[in-house]
Amino acid sequence: MPSATAPSTMNARTAELVRHLNTSAITSSAESYPGMHKLRSLRAAATLRDPFINEDTGFPLELRHRMGIRGLLPPAIETLDQQMARVLDQMRTKRTTIGQYIYLSNLRQ
């Protein structure tokens, strides 16, 4: 099943998630299993807690909808370049190198 989201606009981890969601029996037949909405919401919460999966404003709208996280993230959708520019602007406001280090360390968490 082809995805409407262009692979060039997402990182490799997100592309893998899209492929999984497109082929997953759980998401394609969610209505046929009782309690499936609970499983989907648990998976969505786990996605948002995992810093290696959570792309925050980088999640495309289609993927937000498929993963059940639409409305749980800020409404803006930013490219990686826009996110990098925002991070650089924030880092430049830090007056000391230790402040910059702490800021960058917190990005990984």
DSSP file (Angstrom, degrees, kcal/mol; ACC not computed):
  #  RESIDUE AA STRUCTURE BP1 BP2  ACC     N-H-->O    O-->H-N    N-H-->O    O-->H-N    TCO  KAPPA ALPHA  PHI   PSI    X-CA   Y-CA   Z-CA
    1    1 A M              0   0    0      0, 0.0     2,-0.1     0, 0.0    21,-0.1   0.000 360.0 360.0 360.0 114.8    0.0    0.0    0.0
    2    2 A P        -     0   0    0      0, 0.0     2,-0.3     0, 0.0    17,-0.0  -0.366 360.0-127.4 -71.2 146.2    1.8    3.2   -1.1
    3    3 A S        -     0   0    0      2,-0.2    16,-0.0     1,-0.1    15,-0.0  -0.721   0.9-143.4 -93.5 142.7    2.1    6.0    1.4
    4    4 A A  S    S+     0   0    0     -2,-0.3     2,-0.5     2,-0.1    -1,-0.1   0.657  81.5  89.0 -76.8 -15.1    0.9    9.6    0.5
    5    5 A T  S    S-     0   0    0     55,-0.0    -2,-0.2     1,-0.0     5,-0.1  -0.720  86.3-121.8 -86.4 128.0    3.8   11.0    2.5
    6    6 A A    >   -     0   0    0     -2,-0.5     3,-1.9     1,-0.2     4,-0.2  -0.505  12.3-137.6 -69.3 130.1    7.0   11.4    0.5
    7    7 A P  G >  S+     0   0    0      0, 0.0     3,-1.4     0, 0.0    -1,-0.2   0.767  99.8  67.7 -59.8 -25.4    9.8    9.3    2.0
    8    8 A S  G 3  S+     0   0    0      1,-0.3    -2,-0.1     0, 0.0    -3,-0.0   0.687  94.0  58.7 -70.0 -15.7   12.2   12.2    1.4
    9    9 A T  G <  S+     0   0    0     -3,-1.9     2,-0.3     2,-0.1    -1,-0.3   0.425 105.0  54.7 -92.9   2.0   10.4   14.3    4.0
   10   10 A M  S <  S-     0   0    0     -3,-1.4    49,-0.1    -4,-0.2    69,-0.0  -0.932  83.8-109.8-133.9 157.7   10.9   11.9    6.9
   11   11 A N     >  -     0   0    0     -2,-0.3     4,-2.3     1,-0.1     5,-0.2  -0.239  40.9 -98.1 -78.8 174.6   13.8   10.2    8.5
   12   12 A A  H  > S+     0   0    0      1,-0.2     4,-2.1     2,-0.2     5,-0.1   0.857 121.8  54.1 -64.0 -37.0   14.6    6.5    8.2
   13   13 A R  H  > S+     0   0    0      2,-0.2     4,-1.9     1,-0.2    -1,-0.2   0.920 110.7  45.9 -64.6 -43.3   13.0    5.6   11.5
   14   14 A T  H  > S+     0   0    0      2,-0.2     4,-2.5     1,-0.2    -2,-0.2   0.901 110.2  54.0 -66.1 -40.7    9.7    7.4   10.6
   15   15 A A  H  X S+     0   0    0     -4,-2.3     4,-2.3     1,-0.2    -1,-0.2   0.894 108.0  50.5 -60.5 -39.4    9.7    5.7    7.2
   16   16 A E  H  X S+     0   0    0     -4,-2.1     4,-2.4     2,-0.2    -1,-0.2   0.897 109.2  51.1 -64.8 -40.2   10.1    2.3    8.9
   17   17 A L  H  X S+     0   0    0     -4,-1.9     4,-2.9     2,-0.2    -2,-0.2   0.911 109.4  50.5 -62.5 -42.1    7.1    3.2   11.1
   18   18 A V  H  X S+     0   0    0     -4,-2.5     4,-2.4     2,-0.2    -2,-0.2   0.927 110.5  49.0 -62.1 -44.8    5.0    4.1    8.1
   19   19 A R  H  X S+     0   0    0     -4,-2.3     4,-1.4     1,-0.2    -1,-0.2   0.916 112.6  48.5 -60.4 -42.7    5.9    0.8    6.4
   20   20 A H  H  X S+     0   0    0     -4,-2.4     4,-1.3     1,-0.2     3,-0.3   0.928 112.5  47.4 -63.4 -44.9    5.0   -1.1    9.6
   21   21 A L  H  < S+     0   0    0     -4,-2.9    -1,-0.2     1,-0.2    -2,-0.2   0.852 109.9  53.7 -66.7 -33.6    1.7    0.7    9.9
   22   22 A N  H  < S+     0   0    0     -4,-2.4    -1,-0.2    -5,-0.2    -2,-0.2   0.807 119.6  32.8 -69.7 -28.6    0.9    0.1    6.3
   23   23 A T  H  < S+     0   0    0     -4,-1.4     2,-0.3    -3,-0.3    -2,-0.2   0.473  90.9 115.7-106.4  -3.6    1.4   -3.6    6.6
   24   24 A S     X  -     0   0    0     -4,-1.3     4,-1.8     1,-0.2     5,-0.1  -0.492  53.6-154.1 -74.8 129.5    0.3   -4.2   10.2
   25   25 A A  H  > S+     0   0    0     -2,-0.3     4,-1.6     1,-0.2    -1,-0.2   0.795  94.2  62.9 -68.2 -27.5   -2.8   -6.3   10.6
   26   26 A I  H  4 S+     0   0    0      1,-0.2    -1,-0.2     2,-0.2     7,-0.1   0.946 109.7  36.0 -64.3 -48.0   -3.5   -4.5   13.9
   27   27 A T  H >4 S+     0   0    0      1,-0.2     3,-0.9     2,-0.2    -1,-0.2   0.851 115.7  53.8 -76.5 -32.4   -4.0   -1.1   12.3
   28   28 A S  H 3< S+     0   0    0     -4,-1.8    -1,-0.2     1,-0.2    -2,-0.2   0.788 121.8  29.0 -74.7 -24.1   -5.7   -2.4    9.2
   29   29 A S  T >< S+     0   0    0     -4,-1.6     3,-1.4    -5,-0.1     4,-0.4  -0.106  76.6 133.3-124.3  37.5   -8.3   -4.3   11.1
   30   30 A A  G X  S+     0   0    0     -3,-0.9     3,-0.9     1,-0.3     6,-0.3   0.815  70.8  56.5 -58.9 -33.2   -8.6   -2.2   14.3
   31   31 A E  G 3  S+     0   0    0      1,-0.2    -1,-0.3    -4,-0.2     4,-0.1   0.713  97.1  63.7 -73.9 -19.1  -12.4   -2.2   14.2
   32   32 A S  G <  S+     0   0    0     -3,-1.4    -1,-0.2     2,-0.1    -2,-0.2   0.585  94.3  67.3 -84.1  -8.8  -12.6   -6.0   14.2
   33   33 A Y  S X  S-     0   0    0     -3,-0.9     3,-1.5    -4,-0.4     4,-0.2  -0.943  84.4-123.5-114.6 128.7  -11.0   -6.5   17.6
   34   34 A P  T 3  S+     0   0    0      0, 0.0    -2,-0.1     0, 0.0    -3,-0.0  -0.460  97.6  17.2 -66.5 138.8  -12.7   -5.4   20.8
   35   35 A G  T >> S+     0   0    0     -2,-0.1     4,-1.4    -4,-0.1     3,-0.8   0.525  82.5 129.0  80.2   6.2  -10.4   -3.0   22.8
   36   36 A M  H <>  +     0   0    0     -3,-1.5     4,-2.6    -6,-0.3     5,-0.2   0.840  66.6  62.2 -64.4 -31.8   -8.2   -2.3   19.8
   37   37 A H  H 3> S+     0   0    0     -4,-0.2     4,-2.1     1,-0.2    -1,-0.3   0.848 101.9  52.6 -62.3 -31.3   -8.6    1.5   20.4
   38   38 A K  H <> S+     0   0    0     -3,-0.8     4,-2.3     2,-0.2    -1,-0.2   0.912 108.7  48.9 -68.4 -42.0   -6.9    0.9   23.8
   39   39 A L  H  X S+     0   0    0     -4,-1.4     4,-2.4     1,-0.2    -2,-0.2   0.915 111.3  50.1 -62.0 -42.8   -4.0   -0.8   22.2
   40   40 A R  H  X S+     0   0    0     -4,-2.6     4,-2.3     1,-0.2    -1,-0.2   0.903 111.0  48.3 -63.3 -41.2   -3.7    2.0   19.7
   41   41 A S  H  X S+     0   0    0     -4,-2.1     4,-2.3     2,-0.2    -1,-0.2   0.863 111.3  50.6 -69.8 -34.1   -3.7    4.7   22.4
   42   42 A L  H  X S+     0   0    0     -4,-2.3     4,-2.3     2,-0.2    -2,-0.2   0.911 111.5  48.0 -65.8 -41.4   -1.1    2.7   24.4
   43   43 A R  H  X S+     0   0    0     -4,-2.4     4,-2.1     2,-0.2    -2,-0.2   0.886 111.1  51.3 -65.5 -38.3    1.1    2.5   21.3
   44   44 A A  H  X S+     0   0    0     -4,-2.3     4,-2.0     2,-0.2    -2,-0.2   0.918 110.3  48.5 -64.5 -43.4    0.6    6.2   20.7
   45   45 A A  H  X S+     0   0    0     -4,-2.3     4,-1.4     1,-0.2    -2,-0.2   0.903 111.3  50.2 -63.8 -41.0    1.6    7.1   24.3
   46   46 A A  H  X S+     0   0    0     -4,-2.3     4,-1.3     1,-0.2    -1,-0.2   0.880 108.4  53.7 -64.3 -37.6    4.7    4.8   24.0
   47   47 A T  H  < S+     0   0    0     -4,-2.1     7,-0.3     1,-0.2     3,-0.3   0.911 108.5  48.4 -62.1 -43.1    5.7    6.5   20.7
   48   48 A L  H  < S+     0   0    0     -4,-2.0    -1,-0.2     1,-0.2    -2,-0.2   0.766 111.5  50.3 -71.7 -24.6    5.5   10.0   22.3
   49   49 A R  H  < S+     0   0    0     -4,-1.4    -1,-0.2    -5,-0.2    -2,-0.2   0.700  91.7  85.9 -84.8 -19.4    7.6    8.8   25.3
   50   50 A D    >X  -     0   0    0     -4,-1.3     4,-3.0    -3,-0.3     3,-1.2  -0.730  63.1-160.8 -87.4 111.4   10.4    7.3   23.2
   51   51 A P  T 34 S+     0   0    0      0, 0.0    -1,-0.2     0, 0.0    -4,-0.0   0.703  89.7  58.0 -66.4 -17.6   12.9   10.0   22.2
   52   52 A F  T 34 S+     0   0    0      1,-0.1   -39,-0.1    -3,-0.0    -5,-0.1   0.702 118.5  29.4 -84.1 -18.7   14.2    7.9   19.3
   53   53 A I  T <4 S+     0   0    0     -3,-1.2     2,-0.5    -6,-0.2    -1,-0.1   0.765  97.6  92.0-103.9 -38.4   10.8    7.6   17.7
   54   54 A N     <  +     0   0    0     -4,-3.0     3,-0.1    -7,-0.3    -6,-0.1  -0.449  41.9 173.8 -68.2 115.3    9.1   10.9   18.7
   55   55 A E    >   -     0   0    0     -2,-0.5     3,-2.6     1,-0.3    -1,-0.2   0.346  21.4-161.8-101.1   3.6    9.8   13.5   16.1
   56   56 A D  G >  S+     0   0    0      1,-0.3     3,-1.2     2,-0.2    -1,-0.3  -0.294  77.6   7.5  53.3-114.5    7.5   16.1   17.8
   57   57 A T  G 3  S+     0   0    0      1,-0.2    21,-2.5    -2,-0.1    -1,-0.3   0.523 122.1  73.6 -76.5  -3.1    6.7   18.7   15.1
   58   58 A G  G <   +     0   0    0     -3,-2.6    -1,-0.2    19,-0.2    -2,-0.2   0.580  67.2 108.9 -85.9 -10.0    8.4   16.6   12.4
   59   59 A F  S <  S-     0   0    0     -3,-1.2    19,-0.1     1,-0.1   -49,-0.0  -0.529  73.0-125.4 -67.4 123.9    5.6   14.0   12.3
   60   60 A P     >  -     0   0    0      0, 0.0     4,-2.2     0, 0.0     5,-0.2  -0.348  22.2-113.1 -64.4 153.2    3.7   14.4    9.0
   61   61 A L  H  > S+     0   0    0      1,-0.2     4,-2.1     2,-0.2     5,-0.2   0.877 115.4  53.1 -57.7 -42.3   -0.1   14.8    9.4
   62   62 A E  H  > S+     0   0    0      1,-0.2     4,-2.5     2,-0.2    -1,-0.2   0.910 110.1  47.5 -61.6 -42.4   -0.9   11.5    7.8
   63   63 A L  H  > S+     0   0    0      2,-0.2     4,-2.4     1,-0.2     6,-0.2   0.878 108.6  54.8 -68.5 -37.3    1.4    9.6   10.1
   64   64 A R  H  X>S+     0   0    0     -4,-2.2     5,-2.3     1,-0.2     6,-1.1   0.921 111.2  45.9 -58.7 -43.5    0.0   11.5   13.2
   65   65 A H  H ><5S+     0   0    0     -4,-2.1     3,-0.7     4,-0.2    -2,-0.2   0.933 113.3  48.0 -66.4 -46.5   -3.5   10.3   12.1
   66   66 A R  H 3<5S+     0   0    0     -4,-2.5    -2,-0.2     1,-0.2    -1,-0.2   0.867 114.0  46.4 -62.3 -38.2   -2.4    6.7   11.5
   67   67 A M  H 3<5S-     0   0    0     -4,-2.4    -1,-0.2    -5,-0.2    -2,-0.2   0.549 110.7-119.5 -85.1  -6.7   -0.5    6.4   14.8
   68   68 A G  T <<5S+     0   0    0     -3,-0.7    -3,-0.2    -4,-0.7    -4,-0.1   0.778  83.2 113.3  76.5  26.0   -3.4    7.9   16.8
   69   69 A I    > < +     0   0    0     -5,-2.3     3,-2.2    -6,-0.2     4,-0.5   0.315  33.0 128.2-111.7   6.9   -1.3   10.9   18.0
   70   70 A R  T 3  S+     0   0    0     -6,-1.1    -9,-0.0     1,-0.3    -8,-0.0  -0.463  79.1  21.4 -64.1 130.8   -3.1   13.6   16.2
   71   71 A G  T 3  S+     0   0    0      2,-0.2    -1,-0.3    -2,-0.2    -2,-0.1   0.240 106.5  84.4  92.4 -12.5   -4.0   16.3   18.7
   72   72 A L  S <  S+     0   0    0     -3,-2.2    -2,-0.2     2,-0.1    -3,-0.0   0.492  87.9  54.9 -96.9  -6.0   -1.3   15.1   21.1
   73   73 A L  S    S-     0   0    0     -4,-0.5    -2,-0.2     1,-0.1   -16,-0.0  -0.795 104.1 -79.0-120.0 162.6    1.4   17.2   19.4
   74   74 A P        -     0   0    0      0, 0.0    -3,-0.1     0, 0.0    -2,-0.1  -0.330  44.4-121.0 -57.0 147.1    1.7   20.8   18.6
   75   75 A P  S    S+     0   0    0      0, 0.0     2,-0.1     0, 0.0    -3,-0.0   0.723  84.1  96.9 -68.2 -20.4   -0.3   21.6   15.5
   76   76 A A        -     0   0    0      1,-0.0     2,-0.5     2,-0.0     0, 0.0  -0.401  60.4-154.6 -71.0 144.5    2.7   22.9   13.5
   77   77 A I        -     0   0    0     -2,-0.1     2,-0.3   -19,-0.1   -19,-0.2  -0.985  18.2-174.5-119.7 120.1    4.5   20.6   11.1
   78   78 A E        -     0   0    0    -21,-2.5     2,-0.1    -2,-0.5    -2,-0.0  -0.857  21.7-125.2-118.1 148.3    8.2   21.5   10.6
   79   79 A T     >  -     0   0    0     -2,-0.3     4,-2.2     1,-0.1     5,-0.2  -0.356  37.2-103.1 -77.4 168.6   10.8   20.1    8.3
   80   80 A L  H  > S+     0   0    0      1,-0.2     4,-2.5     2,-0.2     5,-0.2   0.884 123.7  54.3 -61.6 -38.2   14.1   19.0    9.7
   81   81 A D  H  > S+     0   0    0      2,-0.2     4,-2.2     1,-0.2    -1,-0.2   0.898 108.1  49.0 -63.0 -40.4   15.8   22.2    8.5
   82   82 A Q  H  > S+     0   0    0      2,-0.2     4,-2.1     1,-0.2    -1,-0.2   0.898 111.5  49.5 -66.0 -39.8   13.1   24.3   10.3
   83   83 A Q  H  X S+     0   0    0     -4,-2.2     4,-2.3     2,-0.2    -2,-0.2   0.908 110.5  50.2 -65.0 -41.4   13.7   22.3   13.5
   84   84 A M  H  X S+     0   0    0     -4,-2.5     4,-2.6     1,-0.2    -2,-0.2   0.904 109.7  50.7 -64.0 -40.8   17.5   22.8   13.2
   85   85 A A  H  X S+     0   0    0     -4,-2.2     4,-2.3     2,-0.2    -1,-0.2   0.900 110.5  49.9 -63.0 -40.5   17.1   26.5   12.7
   86   86 A R  H  X S+     0   0    0     -4,-2.1     4,-2.2     2,-0.2    -2,-0.2   0.909 111.7  48.1 -64.6 -42.3   14.8   26.7   15.8
   87   87 A V  H  X S+     0   0    0     -4,-2.3     4,-2.8     2,-0.2    -2,-0.2   0.915 111.3  50.1 -64.9 -43.5   17.3   24.7   17.9
   88   88 A L  H  X S+     0   0    0     -4,-2.6     4,-2.3     2,-0.2    -2,-0.2   0.907 109.7  51.1 -62.7 -41.0   20.2   26.9   16.8
   89   89 A D  H  X S+     0   0    0     -4,-2.3     4,-0.6     1,-0.2    -1,-0.2   0.925 113.0  45.7 -60.5 -44.3   18.3   30.1   17.6
   90   90 A Q  H >< S+     0   0    0     -4,-2.2     3,-0.9     1,-0.2     4,-0.4   0.904 111.8  51.5 -65.9 -41.1   17.6   28.7   21.1
   91   91 A M  H >< S+     0   0    0     -4,-2.8     3,-1.4     1,-0.3    -1,-0.2   0.875 103.3  58.6 -65.2 -36.0   21.1   27.6   21.6
   92   92 A R  H 3< S+     0   0    0     -4,-2.3    -1,-0.3     1,-0.3    -2,-0.2   0.690  96.0  63.7 -68.2 -16.8   22.5   31.0   20.7
   93   93 A T  T << S+     0   0    0     -3,-0.9     2,-0.4    -4,-0.6    -1,-0.3   0.660  80.8  97.1 -79.2 -14.9   20.5   32.6   23.5
   94   94 A K    <   -     0   0    0     -3,-1.4     6,-0.1    -4,-0.4    -3,-0.0  -0.623  62.8-159.0 -76.6 127.4   22.5   30.6   26.0
   95   95 A R        +     0   0    0     -2,-0.4     2,-0.3     4,-0.0    -1,-0.1   0.739  67.9  49.1 -83.2 -24.0   25.3   32.9   27.3
   96   96 A T  S  > S-     0   0    0      1,-0.1     4,-1.9     0, 0.0     5,-0.1  -0.786  79.0-123.1-117.2 159.9   27.7   30.2   28.6
   97   97 A T  H  > S+     0   0    0     -2,-0.3     4,-2.5     1,-0.2     5,-0.1   0.850 115.1  54.5 -68.0 -32.7   29.2   27.1   27.1
   98   98 A I  H  > S+     0   0    0      2,-0.2     4,-2.6     1,-0.2    -1,-0.2   0.884 106.8  51.9 -67.9 -35.6   27.8   25.1   30.0
   99   99 A G  H  > S+     0   0    0      2,-0.2     4,-2.2     1,-0.2    -2,-0.2   0.900 111.0  47.2 -63.4 -41.0   24.3   26.5   29.2
  100  100 A Q  H  X S+     0   0    0     -4,-1.9     4,-2.6     2,-0.2    -2,-0.2   0.902 111.8  50.8 -66.0 -41.1   24.7   25.4   25.6
  101  101 A Y  H  X S+     0   0    0     -4,-2.5     4,-2.6     2,-0.2    -2,-0.2   0.930 111.1  47.5 -62.1 -46.2   25.9   22.0   26.7
  102  102 A I  H  X S+     0   0    0     -4,-2.6     4,-2.2     2,-0.2    -1,-0.2   0.916 112.0  50.6 -62.0 -43.4   22.9   21.5   29.0
  103  103 A Y  H  X S+     0   0    0     -4,-2.2     4,-0.9     1,-0.2    -2,-0.2   0.942 113.3  44.4 -60.3 -48.3   20.5   22.7   26.3
  104  104 A L  H  X S+     0   0    0     -4,-2.6     4,-0.7     1,-0.2     3,-0.4   0.863 111.4  54.1 -66.6 -35.3   22.0   20.2   23.8
  105  105 A S  H >< S+     0   0    0     -4,-2.6     3,-0.8     1,-0.2     4,-0.5   0.886 105.1  54.3 -64.4 -37.9   22.0   17.4   26.3
  106  106 A N  H >< S+     0   0    0     -4,-2.2     3,-0.6     1,-0.2    -1,-0.2   0.737  95.9  67.4 -69.6 -21.7   18.4   17.9   27.0
  107  107 A L  H 3< S+     0   0    0     -4,-0.9    -1,-0.2    -3,-0.4    -2,-0.2   0.839  96.9  54.4 -65.1 -31.5   17.5   17.6   23.3
  108  108 A R  T <<        0   0    0     -3,-0.8    -1,-0.2    -4,-0.7    -2,-0.2   0.710 360.0 360.0 -74.7 -19.6   18.5   13.9   23.5
  109  109 A Q    <         0   0    0     -3,-0.6    -1,-0.2    -4,-0.5    -2,-0.2   0.468 360.0 360.0 -85.4 360.0   16.2   13.2   26.4
